[in-house]
Amino acid sequence: MDFDAVIIGGGACGLMCAVQAGFLGKRTLILEKNDAPGAKILISGGGRCNYSNLYSSNDNFISQNQHFTKSTFSRWSVEDTISFFETYGIYGEEKTLGQLFPASNNAKDIVNVFTQLCNELGQTVYCNAEVKAIKAEHDRFDIIYEREGEQIQLKTQKVVIASGGLPISKMGATDFGLRIARQFGINITETAPALVPLTITGKDAEWFAELSGNTVFCAVSNDRITFEENILFTHWGLSGPAILQISSYWRPGEWINIDLLPGKDIVKLIMEERESNGKKQLLSFLSALYSRKFAAALEKFLPIDKNLATLTKADLDLIHAHIHHFRVKPAGDKGYDKAEVMRGGVDTNELSSKTLESKKIPGLYFGGECVDVTGWLGGYNFQWAWASGFIIAQNI
């Protein structure tokens, strides 16, 4: 009972929660399963950590309750994130589509801010500490954890579950947060990998595999949303930012539409070109728009050996259909080990939107990825982690 709260998980949410609690004069203990805190922070963005997004808003998140995050983001905004890190020497540089990275391009700098602040504020962090059980007893919790071969029991009045989601198992990810929620009768919204590459099987698989390594700027859509970014062909199917984005909205059995030339009209471009160069082959024309390898691969669908002048209306209709409405039906996804985040999680209807405390179990809080709040690719999930950690800290 020496701590105001025990935080399970030393990732983005848990670290922010501990630091913000420390600013308020509260003492917390972080129990982290790995041998150091911030494991997922360190690998994010290729080791550079895309720690927020300038354009982050409630609309960039998926949840069964689309309005749940409004209260949290109204009290911890992108500006708050920027100000917090600038106070401790981390200045952001904007990359594609509002993505913020540390000017140093080093994720270690982000983690160091939290570890140093925890030390200065007297917040305790135990690493290699795996929680085995949590029991609620009257107005307190009993936590049993193992550390250095010893099993330890402690008591606390407040518990924060900030243990992340199911991706990525090699970083120590488990279903701990979901198990604890179920143990206390808290509903779980169905979970699935999100921001994850999609697989292609069957007769088209070889065509995709042969294009492995090629990227194309596209508009990828389903009947719910559209993303304009690069796609990447892989040995197993499709990846790249646009595919990762749409994967969060994709459901097994659904088709996705790929516009291979967004914002332009392929037929109009062909008609303009053939007025001055009707003898040009379609292959040469397409090679100016895409890589030569990708243009040549379109032979599977288009008459690329024809000259532009000899293309019929039927040919032009075919070209328009395949360039602007290239339809793909993924077989599945690459699973949690290749996913950046988890979709679904602790049902937001089970939590107070103002405090993130369980409505059923007083003193039990959930934040970060284990909650049914899933952000887009590009720093949005970190913004939720910082914000939820801040909100919980105000209330423990």
KOLFIGU-189158 format. One record per residue (C-alpha): x, y, z. Coordinates in nm, 3 decimals, always signed. Layout:
<seros>
+---------+---------+---------+
:      c1 :      c2 :      c3 :
+---------+---------+---------+
:       X :       Y :       Z :
...
+---------+---------+---------+
</seros>
This chain:
<seros>
+---------+---------+---------+
:      c1 :      c2 :      c3 :
+---------+---------+---------+
:  +0.000 :  +0.000 :  +0.000 :
:  +0.303 :  +0.229 :  -0.037 :
:  +0.190 :  +0.328 :  -0.387 :
:  -0.110 :  +0.530 :  -0.497 :
:  -0.140 :  +0.298 :  -0.796 :
:  +0.028 :  +0.004 :  -0.961 :
:  +0.065 :  +0.036 :  -1.337 :
:  +0.096 :  -0.288 :  -1.530 :
:  +0.292 :  -0.224 :  -1.847 :
:  +0.583 :  +0.012 :  -1.909 :
:  +0.492 :  +0.117 :  -2.260 :
:  +0.373 :  +0.453 :  -2.388 :
:  +0.053 :  +0.467 :  -2.183 :
:  +0.205 :  +0.329 :  -1.863 :
:  +0.507 :  +0.559 :  -1.874 :
:  +0.299 :  +0.869 :  -1.941 :
:  +0.062 :  +0.772 :  -1.661 :
:  +0.347 :  +0.734 :  -1.412 :
:  +0.506 :  +1.065 :  -1.506 :
:  +0.181 :  +1.261 :  -1.499 :
:  +0.092 :  +1.104 :  -1.166 :
:  +0.433 :  +1.208 :  -1.038 :
:  +0.366 :  +1.570 :  -1.137 :
:  +0.059 :  +1.551 :  -0.911 :
:  +0.260 :  +1.417 :  -0.617 :
:  +0.131 :  +1.060 :  -0.650 :
:  +0.358 :  +0.758 :  -0.619 :
:  +0.323 :  +0.475 :  -0.870 :
:  +0.489 :  +0.143 :  -0.937 :
:  +0.529 :  +0.020 :  -1.295 :
:  +0.552 :  -0.356 :  -1.339 :
:  +0.710 :  -0.424 :  -1.679 :
:  +0.747 :  -0.776 :  -1.816 :
:  +1.043 :  -0.695 :  -2.043 :
:  +1.397 :  -0.618 :  -1.928 :
:  +1.351 :  -0.248 :  -2.010 :
:  +1.055 :  -0.013 :  -2.052 :
:  +0.933 :  +0.123 :  -2.385 :
:  +1.009 :  -0.180 :  -2.603 :
:  +0.745 :  -0.097 :  -2.863 :
:  +0.839 :  +0.271 :  -2.861 :
:  +1.195 :  +0.175 :  -2.951 :
:  +1.099 :  -0.025 :  -3.261 :
:  +0.826 :  +0.206 :  -3.387 :
:  +0.885 :  +0.403 :  -3.704 :
:  +1.190 :  +0.197 :  -3.785 :
:  +1.353 :  +0.299 :  -3.457 :
:  +1.264 :  +0.666 :  -3.506 :
:  +0.925 :  +0.672 :  -3.325 :
:  +0.643 :  +0.852 :  -3.501 :
:  +0.519 :  +0.987 :  -3.168 :
:  +0.211 :  +1.184 :  -3.282 :
:  +0.031 :  +1.333 :  -3.580 :
:  -0.046 :  +1.699 :  -3.638 :
:  -0.388 :  +1.615 :  -3.779 :
:  -0.500 :  +1.373 :  -3.509 :
:  -0.869 :  +1.395 :  -3.430 :
:  -1.149 :  +1.172 :  -3.311 :
:  -1.218 :  +1.078 :  -3.675 :
:  -0.885 :  +0.897 :  -3.705 :
:  -0.982 :  +0.624 :  -3.461 :
:  -1.190 :  +0.308 :  -3.488 :
:  -1.410 :  +0.205 :  -3.197 :
:  -1.752 :  +0.057 :  -3.136 :
:  -1.821 :  +0.390 :  -2.965 :
:  -1.687 :  +0.649 :  -3.208 :
:  -1.741 :  +0.933 :  -2.959 :
:  -1.559 :  +0.773 :  -2.667 :
:  -1.223 :  +0.944 :  -2.727 :
:  -1.364 :  +1.297 :  -2.753 :
:  -1.343 :  +1.357 :  -2.379 :
:  -0.986 :  +1.229 :  -2.360 :
:  -0.859 :  +1.427 :  -2.658 :
:  -1.029 :  +1.743 :  -2.535 :
:  -0.806 :  +1.727 :  -2.226 :
:  -0.485 :  +1.602 :  -2.387 :
:  -0.440 :  +1.731 :  -2.741 :
:  -0.169 :  +1.703 :  -3.003 :
:  -0.051 :  +2.046 :  -2.887 :
:  -0.014 :  +1.905 :  -2.536 :
:  +0.196 :  +1.617 :  -2.668 :
:  +0.418 :  +1.855 :  -2.864 :
:  +0.458 :  +2.089 :  -2.567 :
:  +0.534 :  +1.802 :  -2.329 :
:  +0.817 :  +1.664 :  -2.541 :
:  +0.957 :  +2.007 :  -2.630 :
:  +0.983 :  +2.082 :  -2.258 :
:  +1.226 :  +1.792 :  -2.234 :
:  +1.424 :  +1.866 :  -2.549 :
:  +1.234 :  +1.661 :  -2.807 :
:  +1.144 :  +1.874 :  -3.108 :
:  +0.928 :  +1.722 :  -3.377 :
:  +0.982 :  +1.716 :  -3.750 :
:  +0.679 :  +1.669 :  -3.972 :
:  +0.705 :  +1.395 :  -4.231 :
:  +0.434 :  +1.258 :  -4.461 :
:  +0.073 :  +1.349 :  -4.380 :
:  +0.140 :  +1.519 :  -4.047 :
:  +0.356 :  +1.246 :  -3.896 :
:  +0.580 :  +1.379 :  -3.618 :
:  +0.921 :  +1.226 :  -3.551 :
:  +1.191 :  +1.345 :  -3.312 :
:  +1.438 :  +1.572 :  -3.491 :
:  +1.708 :  +1.331 :  -3.373 :
:  +1.528 :  +1.043 :  -3.550 :
:  +1.601 :  +0.832 :  -3.244 :
:  +1.324 :  +0.660 :  -3.050 :
:  +1.560 :  +0.616 :  -2.755 :
:  +1.527 :  +0.988 :  -2.689 :
:  +1.154 :  +0.944 :  -2.632 :
:  +1.205 :  +0.660 :  -2.383 :
:  +1.483 :  +0.849 :  -2.208 :
:  +1.246 :  +1.137 :  -2.132 :
:  +1.022 :  +0.902 :  -1.937 :
:  +1.291 :  +0.703 :  -1.759 :
:  +1.464 :  +1.022 :  -1.644 :
:  +1.138 :  +1.177 :  -1.527 :
:  +1.042 :  +0.862 :  -1.339 :
:  +1.373 :  +0.880 :  -1.156 :
:  +1.335 :  +1.250 :  -1.078 :
:  +0.975 :  +1.213 :  -0.962 :
:  +1.038 :  +0.908 :  -0.747 :
:  +0.829 :  +0.673 :  -0.959 :
:  +0.936 :  +0.309 :  -0.929 :
:  +0.986 :  +0.088 :  -1.234 :
:  +1.041 :  -0.284 :  -1.191 :
:  +1.147 :  -0.465 :  -1.508 :
:  +1.143 :  -0.843 :  -1.562 :
:  +0.832 :  -0.833 :  -1.344 :
:  +0.554 :  -1.056 :  -1.473 :
:  +0.214 :  -1.023 :  -1.312 :
:  +0.060 :  -1.362 :  -1.242 :
:  -0.268 :  -1.264 :  -1.077 :
:  -0.481 :  -0.973 :  -0.969 :
:  -0.750 :  -1.020 :  -0.707 :
:  -1.002 :  -0.766 :  -0.585 :
:  -1.070 :  -0.768 :  -0.214 :
:  -1.304 :  -0.508 :  -0.060 :
:  -1.151 :  -0.168 :  -0.148 :
:  -0.810 :  -0.294 :  -0.257 :
:  -0.634 :  -0.524 :  -0.503 :
:  -0.385 :  -0.800 :  -0.436 :
:  -0.125 :  -0.829 :  -0.710 :
:  +0.102 :  -1.131 :  -0.739 :
:  +0.404 :  -1.099 :  -0.965 :
:  +0.734 :  -1.278 :  -1.028 :
:  +1.068 :  -1.101 :  -1.040 :
:  +1.415 :  -1.250 :  -1.036 :
:  +1.274 :  -1.592 :  -0.956 :
:  +1.081 :  -1.467 :  -0.656 :
:  +0.703 :  -1.448 :  -0.626 :
:  +0.589 :  -1.126 :  -0.461 :
:  +0.251 :  -1.009 :  -0.340 :
:  +0.154 :  -0.647 :  -0.292 :
:  -0.161 :  -0.454 :  -0.214 :
:  -0.289 :  -0.136 :  -0.375 :
:  -0.613 :  +0.056 :  -0.408 :
:  -0.569 :  +0.145 :  -0.776 :
:  -0.456 :  -0.070 :  -1.070 :
:  -0.386 :  +0.058 :  -1.420 :
:  -0.385 :  -0.195 :  -1.704 :
:  -0.153 :  -0.052 :  -1.970 :
:  -0.017 :  -0.382 :  -2.096 :
:  -0.082 :  -0.325 :  -2.466 :
:  -0.245 :  -0.558 :  -2.716 :
:  -0.161 :  -0.881 :  -2.895 :
:  +0.097 :  -0.752 :  -3.147 :
:  +0.401 :  -0.820 :  -3.137 :
:  +0.470 :  -1.141 :  -2.941 :
:  +0.849 :  -1.116 :  -2.975 :
:  +0.825 :  -0.788 :  -2.784 :
:  +0.647 :  -0.967 :  -2.501 :
:  +0.291 :  -0.891 :  -2.613 :
:  +0.022 :  -1.107 :  -2.452 :
:  -0.351 :  -1.103 :  -2.395 :
:  -0.297 :  -1.008 :  -2.030 :
:  -0.518 :  -0.699 :  -2.037 :
:  -0.801 :  -0.888 :  -2.204 :
:  -0.773 :  -1.176 :  -1.955 :
:  -0.793 :  -0.939 :  -1.661 :
:  -1.097 :  -0.770 :  -1.812 :
:  -1.272 :  -1.103 :  -1.863 :
:  -1.179 :  -1.213 :  -1.511 :
:  -1.373 :  -0.915 :  -1.373 :
:  -1.669 :  -0.965 :  -1.605 :
:  -1.578 :  -0.674 :  -1.831 :
:  -1.692 :  -0.715 :  -2.191 :
:  -1.440 :  -0.740 :  -2.475 :
:  -1.507 :  -0.609 :  -2.824 :
:  -1.391 :  -0.867 :  -3.081 :
:  -1.020 :  -0.832 :  -3.149 :
:  -0.823 :  -0.869 :  -3.474 :
:  -0.486 :  -0.761 :  -3.618 :
:  -0.489 :  -0.405 :  -3.754 :
:  -0.244 :  -0.202 :  -3.960 :
:  -0.135 :  -0.535 :  -4.102 :
:  -0.025 :  -0.662 :  -4.448 :
:  -0.285 :  -0.854 :  -4.648 :
:  -0.226 :  -1.190 :  -4.813 :
:  -0.318 :  -1.306 :  -5.162 :
:  -0.357 :  -1.673 :  -5.245 :
:  -0.493 :  -1.878 :  -5.534 :
:  -0.437 :  -1.823 :  -5.904 :
:  -0.330 :  -1.457 :  -5.866 :
:  -0.071 :  -1.517 :  -5.593 :
:  +0.219 :  -1.572 :  -5.833 :
:  +0.148 :  -1.246 :  -6.017 :
:  +0.169 :  -1.048 :  -5.692 :
:  +0.479 :  -1.236 :  -5.576 :
:  +0.666 :  -1.162 :  -5.900 :
:  +0.614 :  -0.791 :  -5.836 :
:  +0.761 :  -0.812 :  -5.486 :
:  +0.941 :  -0.489 :  -5.397 :
:  +0.747 :  -0.266 :  -5.637 :
:  +0.558 :  +0.031 :  -5.494 :
:  +0.273 :  +0.225 :  -5.654 :
:  +0.099 :  +0.538 :  -5.525 :
:  -0.271 :  +0.446 :  -5.512 :
:  -0.610 :  +0.521 :  -5.366 :
:  -0.720 :  +0.209 :  -5.180 :
:  -1.083 :  +0.189 :  -5.074 :
:  -1.380 :  -0.016 :  -4.964 :
:  -1.738 :  +0.098 :  -4.918 :
:  -1.644 :  +0.273 :  -4.593 :
:  -1.321 :  +0.466 :  -4.646 :
:  -1.039 :  +0.558 :  -4.887 :
:  -0.666 :  +0.605 :  -4.826 :
:  -0.420 :  +0.759 :  -5.075 :
:  -0.066 :  +0.638 :  -5.013 :
:  +0.181 :  +0.384 :  -5.149 :
:  +0.109 :  +0.014 :  -5.175 :
:  +0.392 :  -0.238 :  -5.170 :
:  +0.383 :  -0.571 :  -5.353 :
:  +0.527 :  -0.857 :  -5.148 :
:  +0.590 :  -1.230 :  -5.182 :
:  +0.269 :  -1.296 :  -4.989 :
:  +0.046 :  -1.019 :  -5.126 :
:  +0.021 :  -0.649 :  -5.042 :
:  +0.163 :  -0.414 :  -4.782 :
:  +0.265 :  -0.048 :  -4.769 :
:  +0.094 :  +0.243 :  -4.592 :
:  -0.232 :  +0.239 :  -4.793 :
:  -0.280 :  -0.135 :  -4.738 :
:  -0.199 :  -0.113 :  -4.367 :
:  -0.453 :  +0.165 :  -4.334 :
:  -0.734 :  -0.015 :  -4.516 :
:  -0.660 :  -0.338 :  -4.326 :
:  -0.809 :  -0.184 :  -4.011 :
:  -1.139 :  -0.145 :  -4.196 :
:  -1.122 :  -0.469 :  -4.397 :
:  -1.314 :  -0.780 :  -4.301 :
:  -1.249 :  -1.134 :  -4.431 :
:  -1.435 :  -1.204 :  -4.754 :
:  -1.449 :  -0.840 :  -4.861 :
:  -1.307 :  -0.690 :  -5.181 :
:  -1.094 :  -0.378 :  -5.186 :
:  -1.066 :  -0.139 :  -5.478 :
:  -0.728 :  +0.000 :  -5.588 :
:  -0.709 :  +0.310 :  -5.806 :
:  -0.362 :  +0.284 :  -5.957 :
:  -0.369 :  +0.645 :  -6.083 :
:  -0.567 :  +0.855 :  -5.835 :
:  -0.670 :  +1.203 :  -5.936 :
:  -0.611 :  +1.142 :  -6.306 :
:  -0.801 :  +0.984 :  -6.596 :
:  -0.594 :  +0.718 :  -6.772 :
:  -0.809 :  +0.727 :  -7.088 :
:  -0.780 :  +1.105 :  -7.115 :
:  -0.401 :  +1.080 :  -7.083 :
:  -0.389 :  +0.813 :  -7.354 :
:  -0.604 :  +1.021 :  -7.589 :
:  -0.382 :  +1.325 :  -7.539 :
:  -0.065 :  +1.122 :  -7.599 :
:  -0.182 :  +0.946 :  -7.912 :
:  -0.261 :  +1.277 :  -8.082 :
:  +0.112 :  +1.342 :  -8.105 :
:  +0.256 :  +0.992 :  -8.074 :
:  +0.003 :  +0.734 :  -8.184 :
:  +0.275 :  +0.479 :  -8.263 :
:  +0.387 :  +0.461 :  -7.902 :
:  +0.319 :  +0.125 :  -7.745 :
:  +0.089 :  +0.109 :  -7.446 :
:  +0.378 :  -0.055 :  -7.258 :
:  +0.600 :  +0.249 :  -7.314 :
:  +0.320 :  +0.482 :  -7.217 :
:  +0.254 :  +0.293 :  -6.891 :
:  +0.629 :  +0.274 :  -6.816 :
:  +0.627 :  +0.653 :  -6.784 :
:  +0.364 :  +0.622 :  -6.511 :
:  +0.493 :  +0.314 :  -6.327 :
:  +0.809 :  +0.109 :  -6.299 :
:  +0.892 :  -0.085 :  -6.617 :
:  +0.841 :  -0.412 :  -6.430 :
:  +0.496 :  -0.316 :  -6.309 :
:  +0.393 :  -0.184 :  -6.651 :
:  +0.507 :  -0.510 :  -6.812 :
:  +0.318 :  -0.714 :  -6.552 :
:  -0.005 :  -0.546 :  -6.661 :
:  +0.016 :  -0.764 :  -6.973 :
:  -0.189 :  -1.014 :  -6.770 :
:  -0.483 :  -0.775 :  -6.796 :
:  -0.415 :  -0.520 :  -7.074 :
:  -0.307 :  -0.518 :  -7.444 :
:  +0.028 :  -0.355 :  -7.364 :
:  +0.182 :  -0.451 :  -7.703 :
:  -0.070 :  -0.240 :  -7.895 :
:  +0.008 :  +0.107 :  -8.023 :
:  -0.198 :  +0.386 :  -7.870 :
:  -0.354 :  +0.465 :  -8.209 :
:  -0.490 :  +0.114 :  -8.247 :
:  -0.658 :  +0.092 :  -7.908 :
:  -1.032 :  +0.034 :  -7.948 :
:  -1.307 :  +0.166 :  -7.725 :
:  -1.328 :  -0.179 :  -7.570 :
:  -0.952 :  -0.163 :  -7.504 :
:  -0.985 :  +0.181 :  -7.344 :
:  -1.273 :  +0.064 :  -7.125 :
:  -1.061 :  -0.232 :  -7.016 :
:  -0.766 :  -0.006 :  -6.937 :
:  -0.985 :  +0.232 :  -6.739 :
:  -1.137 :  -0.054 :  -6.542 :
:  -0.803 :  -0.209 :  -6.444 :
:  -0.618 :  +0.116 :  -6.372 :
:  -0.892 :  +0.287 :  -6.173 :
:  -1.085 :  -0.013 :  -6.039 :
:  -0.828 :  -0.286 :  -5.976 :
:  -1.021 :  -0.516 :  -5.744 :
:  -0.854 :  -0.747 :  -5.497 :
:  -1.006 :  -0.998 :  -5.256 :
:  -0.742 :  -1.071 :  -4.989 :
:  -0.730 :  -1.421 :  -4.848 :
:  -0.642 :  -1.293 :  -4.503 :
:  -0.377 :  -1.097 :  -4.316 :
:  -0.030 :  -1.166 :  -4.178 :
:  -0.152 :  -1.189 :  -3.820 :
:  -0.051 :  -1.030 :  -3.494 :
:  +0.323 :  -1.078 :  -3.540 :
:  +0.317 :  -0.848 :  -3.844 :
:  +0.041 :  -0.616 :  -3.721 :
:  +0.128 :  -0.278 :  -3.573 :
:  -0.174 :  -0.265 :  -3.344 :
:  -0.480 :  -0.460 :  -3.232 :
:  -0.833 :  -0.369 :  -3.332 :
:  -1.098 :  -0.413 :  -3.062 :
:  -1.029 :  -0.472 :  -2.695 :
:  -1.186 :  -0.367 :  -2.368 :
:  -1.537 :  -0.244 :  -2.449 :
:  -1.548 :  +0.134 :  -2.411 :
:  -1.902 :  +0.107 :  -2.276 :
:  -1.746 :  -0.060 :  -1.972 :
:  -1.528 :  +0.244 :  -1.895 :
:  -1.592 :  +0.600 :  -1.788 :
:  -1.497 :  +0.825 :  -2.078 :
:  -1.389 :  +1.091 :  -1.826 :
:  -1.159 :  +0.875 :  -1.611 :
:  -1.106 :  +0.545 :  -1.801 :
:  -1.203 :  +0.365 :  -1.482 :
:  -1.406 :  +0.046 :  -1.499 :
:  -1.772 :  +0.106 :  -1.425 :
:  -1.795 :  -0.237 :  -1.260 :
:  -1.470 :  -0.250 :  -1.063 :
:  -1.381 :  +0.076 :  -0.883 :
:  -1.009 :  +0.144 :  -0.885 :
:  -0.940 :  -0.056 :  -1.203 :
:  -0.835 :  +0.150 :  -1.508 :
:  -0.760 :  +0.057 :  -1.869 :
:  -0.557 :  +0.263 :  -2.116 :
:  -0.363 :  +0.239 :  -2.440 :
:  -0.390 :  -0.041 :  -2.690 :
:  -0.587 :  -0.288 :  -2.479 :
:  -0.891 :  -0.059 :  -2.505 :
:  -1.121 :  -0.069 :  -2.810 :
:  -0.963 :  +0.242 :  -2.962 :
:  -0.754 :  +0.185 :  -3.274 :
:  -0.581 :  +0.470 :  -3.455 :
:  -0.469 :  +0.509 :  -3.813 :
:  -0.109 :  +0.458 :  -3.920 :
:  +0.109 :  +0.761 :  -3.861 :
:  +0.141 :  +0.844 :  -3.491 :
:  -0.226 :  +0.830 :  -3.399 :
:  -0.196 :  +0.531 :  -3.166 :
:  +0.080 :  +0.699 :  -2.970 :
:  -0.141 :  +1.005 :  -2.934 :
:  -0.408 :  +0.783 :  -2.776 :
:  -0.150 :  +0.619 :  -2.550 :
:  -0.018 :  +0.952 :  -2.419 :
:  -0.369 :  +1.094 :  -2.379 :
:  -0.514 :  +0.792 :  -2.201 :
:  -0.212 :  +0.776 :  -1.969 :
:  -0.261 :  +1.142 :  -1.881 :
:  -0.633 :  +1.101 :  -1.811 :
:  -0.583 :  +0.801 :  -1.586 :
:  -0.310 :  +0.982 :  -1.392 :
:  -0.552 :  +1.261 :  -1.304 :
:  -0.789 :  +1.012 :  -1.144 :
:  -0.584 :  +0.751 :  -0.962 :
+---------+---------+---------+
</seros>
